[in-house]
Amino acid sequence: MTMNALPKILSLTAGLLAASSPLFAQATGTTPTVGTVPTRPTMPNGSVNPVRPTLPALPTEVQTLIRQFDAQRDALLAQRRAELARLQNATAEERARILAEMQANQAQRQDEQRELARKIREELKALREARRNGGG
């Protein structure tokens, strides 16, 4: 590069920058959008969430199974809290006996809960299949 070319390149660059600056400028009278939260569009019903189809209510037998599952779970938790409270004030021999009882009962309780949960899953799966096939 010669000494004469450098001023020409610099002036050409400055001219290009000056000519292109209006392309990147914001319109006058607008406020900058930095830091503002975008608004969500509203749906025809006035909500910001899309309208979801309503599903039919669960059959009463499924609702009964779910209520039964919840009741069993609540009873098991209450029984567990009571057993843990007994452990706090127990002697070493009583503690060993209570822990043995808890272990013996735990497997049976878990099996009952698993069986009930399996029934609920099967009922819900049958309902989904019926809806897919146009029956519900």
WOKANOR-V136805 format. One record per backbone hydrogen bond with DSSP energy under -0.5 kcal/mol. NH is the residue of the N-H (numbers start at 1). CO is the residue of the C=O. E is the energy in kcal/mol with one decimal. If there is no record, write none. Layout:
# WOKANOR-V136805
{{NH & CO & E} {NH & CO & E}}
This chain:
# WOKANOR-V136805
{{6 & 2 & -1.0} {7 & 3 & -0.7} {8 & 4 & -0.9} {9 & 5 & -2.3} {10 & 6 & -2.4} {11 & 7 & -2.4} {12 & 8 & -2.2} {13 & 9 & -2.5} {14 & 10 & -2.4} {15 & 11 & -2.1} {16 & 12 & -2.2} {17 & 13 & -2.3} {18 & 14 & -2.2} {19 & 15 & -2.3} {20 & 16 & -2.0} {21 & 17 & -1.1} {23 & 20 & -1.1} {24 & 20 & -0.7} {24 & 21 & -0.9} {25 & 21 & -0.7} {30 & 27 & -1.1} {36 & 33 & -1.5} {43 & 47 & -3.8} {46 & 43 & -2.3} {63 & 59 & -2.3} {64 & 60 & -2.6} {65 & 61 & -2.0} {66 & 62 & -2.5} {67 & 63 & -2.5} {68 & 64 & -2.5} {69 & 65 & -2.5} {70 & 66 & -2.6} {71 & 67 & -2.5} {72 & 68 & -2.6} {73 & 69 & -2.6} {74 & 70 & -2.7} {75 & 71 & -2.5} {76 & 72 & -2.7} {77 & 73 & -2.4} {78 & 74 & -2.3} {79 & 75 & -2.6} {80 & 76 & -2.5} {81 & 77 & -2.4} {82 & 78 & -2.1} {83 & 79 & -2.4} {84 & 80 & -2.5} {85 & 81 & -2.2} {86 & 82 & -2.0} {87 & 83 & -1.8} {88 & 84 & -1.2} {89 & 85 & -0.8} {90 & 87 & -0.9} {95 & 91 & -2.8} {96 & 92 & -2.0} {97 & 93 & -2.1} {98 & 94 & -2.9} {99 & 95 & -2.6} {100 & 96 & -2.0} {101 & 97 & -2.1} {102 & 98 & -2.6} {103 & 99 & -2.3} {104 & 100 & -2.2} {105 & 101 & -2.4} {106 & 102 & -1.7} {107 & 103 & -1.0} {108 & 104 & -0.7} {109 & 105 & -2.4} {110 & 106 & -2.7} {111 & 107 & -2.3} {112 & 108 & -2.1} {113 & 109 & -2.3} {114 & 110 & -2.7} {115 & 111 & -2.3} {116 & 112 & -2.1} {117 & 113 & -2.6} {118 & 114 & -2.4} {119 & 115 & -2.0} {120 & 116 & -2.1} {121 & 117 & -2.5} {122 & 118 & -2.4} {123 & 119 & -2.4} {124 & 120 & -2.6} {125 & 121 & -2.4} {126 & 122 & -2.4} {127 & 123 & -2.1} {128 & 124 & -2.4} {129 & 125 & -2.4} {130 & 126 & -2.3} {131 & 127 & -2.3} {132 & 128 & -2.5} {133 & 129 & -2.0} {134 & 131 & -1.3} {135 & 130 & -3.4} {136 & 130 & -0.6}}
